[in-house]
Amino acid sequence: MDKKINNKIKGIMPYLDKLPAVAIIHNIHTWNVVYMNAFGLAHLGISLSELFEMGNEYHRIFFNPDDSKEYVPKILGMLERNNNGEMISFFQQVRTSVNAEYKLWLSSTKVYMLGEDGKPLLTLTVTIPVDAEHNFSSKVDRLMGENNYLRSNKNSFATLTPREKVILTLMAYDKSSSEIAEKLHITEDTVKTHRRNIKKKINAENLYDVIKFAQAFDML
């Protein structure tokens, strides 16, 4: 099987090395990279042998782990469906070293080779950087930021009681404690207690923080 894998990779290498994009082949049994084209290696500033030595550390070093929660399930679903014509596209935050800043890339993955059992063995991913000067990039950055905010605050949202969610929404509309108390038929002191607890739970210091949280979780 190793010989078949090597022959399969050698057959496409000349084409991938001409691409103005990063091309990566993974062995999904190990999730290790078994090939990266010249463009990708140059971008990361490493050799193919150095990449092989990294093993699965490659993913930790170069990719934002939070993103994987979004696209890994999509890739796994594609592999399970085993449809050779299917392709999954997704955004990733990529960096060139541990200390470098993440940059946004657009990637597409498909099954490249089946194993002797007829199941996916190799995947091919082609990825390109999103032009930071393009208007589309700023929109994607905003969406990625909102998505990251949701992920980092979902546990806080889960701690809110139904009553606290109602009061948080009213707080986001800049309703006073007396206005909230009158609307919900509770005492103003009770409202003030709820407000303190809510701000503590969602780590809000001002009205802006409350509005941002409420908007993120579709409470407005």
N, C-alpha and C positions, 0 to 999 in steps of 0.2 A: 504493500500500500504506500509506503514512503516513496518508492520509486515512481508510482503513478502520480503522487502529489507533486513531486519535483518536476516531472514531465509536464504536468498541467500548468504549473507556475512558469516554467521556462517557455511554454508556448505563448504566454501572454505578456511576458516581461518586455519585449521590444516595443509593444504598443503602449504599455503603461508608463514606460520611461519617457515617452514623448508627450505625455499629458501635462498641461499647465495646471496640475492639481495633484493633491496627495492621493495615492492609491495604496490601499492596505488589504492584505489577505490574512484572514484569521483561520486558524484551526479551531472549530467550535467545540471539539472534544476537550481541549485544554484552554481555550480562549487566548492562546498565545499568538502573537504575530509571526507568520511564517514568511512574509514578504512585505516590503515597502519600497515604492519606487524612488528614483533618484531625487525627484522634487521634494518628496516628504522627508527623506533623510537630510537633505540640504537645509530644509526649513528647521528641523530639530537640531541640526549640527552634530549628528552622530552617524556612525557606520552601521551597516546591517548586522555585523557580528555583535556590536555593543547593544543593539536593540534586542537581539536574541537573548543576550545575557540578562537583560532586565526581566524577562518573563512577564508575569502579571503586574509587576511593579510599573510597567510602561503605562498602564491605565491610571494608576494613582499619581504618577509624576506629571503627566501631560493633560489630563482631563478633569473637569470639575465633577466630583462624584455626585453632586445633587442632580445634575442633568441626567445621569444614568437611570434615575427613578422614572423618568419620562420615556426614554427611548428604548431601554433594554426590554421592557415587556412587549413593545411593538416588534422588536427583532425576534424575540422568542416566539411570538405568535406567528410570525412569518415562517420561521423554521419548522414549527409544528405543522403548519398547513402544507409545507413542502411543495410550494408552487414555484416552479423555476422561472416563471414570467413575472412574479411579484417583486416589487422593490419598495423599501421603506425609506422615507426621507425625514430628516430631523435636524434640529440645530444643536450644536455643541459649543461649549466654552473650552477653548484649547489654549495652552501656554507652551512656551518653548523650554522652560526650565522651572524648577520649584519656586524660584523667586520672581519669575516673570509674571506680568499681568495676563489675565485670561482675555482672549479675543474670540469673537463669534465666528463660527464656521458652519457651513451648510453641508450636510453629509447625506449620501444615499447608499444603502446596503442591499445586496441581493445574494442569493445562493449561487456559488460559483462551481462547486463540485459536490457530487453525491458520493457516499461511501459504498462499500460492497453490500451493505444492508439496504441500499436505496434511500437512505436518509441523508440530510445535509451534513457535509464534512467541512467544506471550506466556504467562507463568505468573502465577497469582494466589496469593499467600501471605497467610494470616491468622495473626496471632501475638498471644498474650496473656501477661502476666506471671504467673509461678507465685507464688502467695501465700506469702510467706516465713514467715508464722505457721502455715501448715497443716502437719500432720504429714507429708503427702505430699512437701512441698518438701524437708524434711530428708533423706528417703530418696533423693530424686533427687540432691540435693547430694552425698550420700555416694557414689552410683553414679558421678556425674560425676567426683568426686575420684579414685575408684578407676580410672576409665577414663583420666584424665589421668596418673595415676601409671604405668599400664601403658605409655602412649605414651612418656613421658619416660624409661622404664627398659628399653624393649625392646632397645635396642642393647647395654646392659650384659648383659642376659640372653643375647643372641646370642654374647657373648664367652666365656661359660662352657663349659668342656669337659664331656663326659658324667660324668667322674669328679668334677669340681667341683660339678656339680649334685647328685650323690649326697651328697657331703660337706656341701653347703649345707643340704640337707634334714635331715641328722643334726644339724647345728649348730642349726637352728631348733627341734629337739626337745631342745635344751640338752644334747646329748651331749658329754662331755669328749673331749679329743684321744686319751687312752688308750682310751676306749670305742670311738671311731671306728676307731682303728688295729686294735684286736682284731677288730672286726666286718668290716673290709675286708681284713684280713691284710696290712697295710702297717705301716711303722715310725711311731712317734709323731712323729718329726722330720718325716717326709713329710707327715703330717697337719697339723702346725703350719705348714708351708710353704704347703700348700693353703689353710688358713684365712686366712693373711695375704693371699694372692693374691685369694681370694674377696672378702674385706672391701674390698680396694682396688678391685676391679672393680665392685662394687655400691655403693660409697661407704657402707659400713656402719660405724658407730662402736660399736654395742652389739647385744645380743641382740634388742632390739625391732626394730631396723632389719633384721636378718636375718629375723626372723619375718614382718615386713611384706612383704618382698621375696618370700619363699617362698610366702606366702599369695596374693599378687597373681598369681603365675604357676602357681598350682595345684600346688605342689610338696609340699603337706602333705595 
